[in-house]
């Protein structure tokens, strides 16, 4: 396998691993582990893959194993866990990078990775009979998978713990309600029994408080009116604040000053309406003295009449994940710029022709003007008209250069009001030389009074250029019928703007329609397979969609649709995701 193929496969594997959290949403730990192992076994061709999630003290861990075939391995998940502890030790920091082990009579290379910084969540092990396992890309995929699994398992554990905690609280409330009902019915026994019931409730609350201190996550609770009344030790250790300092409304001291106003406004709104609470906020981290991005969630505990009794919440550090997402967005922006430059490189000859025409006109007009002025008598009127034509040709050359500079530029995405018709005309003007050289008949049907869109003008022009180039490539081998290119704009459903590029080329295989926009997938002998993938990313960042369809006759049609109304949330999302 060549380096390029390994890189493509590694990127596809990483994309697959990064997509797993979307599958895990709302899942229990066993489902998280099972889907993780199935994905890794298929991606890396593993003979054996095992994962373990540690349980609370006194409870058995959750263990899952997947093997390549029943004829090779019959080993059980628990046996793999015992082998890890016996041969590698309990401390993940001392585990070797790779070991050679005999498992169930078969010699395999084994890579073991901790889930969590210190393996507090569990462990992941991958085994293969290949002598060169693991390769560099395989170790990278396994490392990313371990990080994703740690996050997914931590969230699954939080959901399970929160569900269990809510259930226990509901049960305790139900029991207390029954006790109070019995007490009201037996008022004649007056005061001693009531005191015993209140004492029992206090003891139950104490037991519940002690239980929350054993959960390995940051937890907090608040009264029905939103005043913080409890934070467990892990949250206090994280921030370095005392319990007294964060009670009531003192919790805002632990937030970044720029986040306090917005976070408090959302919290007050949720307390008022009873809506679930979720915000991303920077929280002070005592260990390194910095503010780290965290996500905090809370749900209200309701009585039988739907009144809020209490709020229970969690705090999860997501700083590393957020930085990884930012790095991914930067990589996507670099890739988009690279494809734009590649496209412009292929249009170099046509661009030179576009510039040479007005430059030749300038030289001819200037020479003519000099001859007219040198005559006896000088032809001043003719010279003036020739000068006007010189200015016209100079402006034509300037317009071409301006359009090129915009498409070649490497700049941050900028949301602005864009006339899609005008942007499309500029792309057509730059591509006209190639279109005519290839014997293509261009037609446009640009809608009158087309609504403007909010987006990045250069990025949208890049998408149009990619679609035009694909259409020209699809018609390059067509003989015996006209090569026709139709670019059309119009309104789409849901207050959106639609642009389509239709050709009479060779089309594509119907069964490959879903793969056309995958990274590095191409039907061309010389293509890299990233133009359509980047185009889809750009359109999706504009809250739109891009798709392809075969024509009734020859060729295919590529279309995209984006919102035409300038909504503030869309603008912010575009700028942050570019």
C-alpha positions, 0 to 999 in steps of 0.5 A: 500500500502506497503512502497516499493510500495509507494516508487516505485510509488513516483519514477515513478511519479517523473520520469514522472514529470521530463520528462515533460520539454521534452514534453513542448519544443516549447510549449505555456503556455496553453499547458504547464499547460494542460499537467501538470494538466493531468499528476498530476491528473492521477499520484496522483488520484486527484479530482481537480487540477488547475494552473494559470500563471500570465500575464503581468500588465493589462492582464488577467492570463492564468487559467486551471482546470482539474477535475476527473468527470463532475458529481462531479465538474462543477467549472470553472477555474476562480472561483478557482482563485477567491477562492484562492485569497479570502481564502488564500491571495495574498502572497504565503509565508503565505499560509497554508500547507493544507486547507479543503474547500467546492468546488462546494458542495464537501468537499476536502483537498486543497494544494496550491503551488506558481510557482516561489520563490514568486509566481511571475509566478503563482500558482498550486492547488491540491484537493482531497476528501481523508482525508489523502491527501496530503501524504508525497510522494504526497507533494514531487511530487507536489513540484517537479511538481511546480518547473518544471512548473515554469521553463517550464512556464518561458521558454514558456514566454521567447519564447512568449515574444521573438517572440512578440518582434521579430515580433514587431521589424520586423513590425517596420523595415518594416514600416521604410523601407516603410517610407524611400521608400516614402521619396526617392520617394518624395525627392522634399519635401527634408529635413523636412519630412525626419527629421520627419521620423527619429524622429518617428523612434527614438521615436519608439525605445524609446518605444521599450526600455521602453517595454523591461524594463517591461518584467520580464526577463533578456534581452540584445541586441547587434549590428550586429558586436557583441558589446553589446548596451543594457541590461535591468534593471533586468540583471543589478540588477542580476550582480550588474554592471552598463550599461556602464561597460558591453557595448561593450565587457565589458560584459565579466567582469560579467563571471567567469574567467575560462569561458571567453575565451570559451564563447567569442569564441562561441559568435564571431563565431555566430556573424560571421556566423549568427548561433543562440547563446546558451551557459551555463556560470557562471555569477556573482550574486550580491545578494550572491557574487557567480557565478551561472550557467546561459544559454544565448540565442540570435537570429539575426534580419535579413533584407530582404537580410538576413543581420544581423541588430541586436542581441536580447538575454536572460539570464536565471538562471539555477543554481538550475536545474544544481545542481539537475541534478548533484544530480540525476547523483550521485544517478544513480551511487550509484544505479549502484554500488548497483546492481553490489554488489548484482549480485556478492553476488549471485555468491559467491559460484561459486567464492569460487569454482574458488578460492578453486581450485587453492588453493587446487592445491597449497597445493598439489603441495607444499606437493609433492615438499617437499616429492621429496626434502626429498627423497634420493637422492632428486628429484630436477627436479620433485620438480622444475616442481611441483614448476612451477605448484604451481606458475601457480595455484597461478596466477590463484587465483590471476587473480580471485581475481583481477577480483572480486576487479574490479567488487566490486570496487566503483569508478568514471566512467573512460573512457578508451580503452576497448577490449569487448571480453576480458572483456566478457571472464572475466565475463564468467570466474567468472560466470562459476561455476554457469553456470555449477551448473545449467546444462547450456551449455555455448557457445561463438562466439567472433568476431576476430579483434573486434574494441575496444570501449571507455568506463568504463570497470567495468560498461560494465562488469556489463551490461554483467553480468546482462544479463548473470544472467537474462539468467540463471534465465530464464532457471532455470525452463526449463526441457525436453530440453537443457539449452543453453547460447550463448554470441556473439560479432560482428560489428554493423551498423554505425561503432558500436560494438554489443554484444548479450546474447541468452538463451533457457529459458521461454522468456517474454510476447510480450506485456511487451517488452517495460516495461522490462527496466523500474525501479522496473519492474520484472517478477521474484518473488524475483527480485527488477527490477533494473538490466535491468534499470541500464544496460540501463542507463549505455549503454545510457551513452556510447551513445548506446542502449539496447533492447530485442527480443524473439527467433524464438524458445524458449528463448529470446535474449538481445543485446546492441550496442555502438560506437567503435570510441573514440570520445572526446565528447563521453568521456566527456559525459560518465564521466559527466553522470556516 
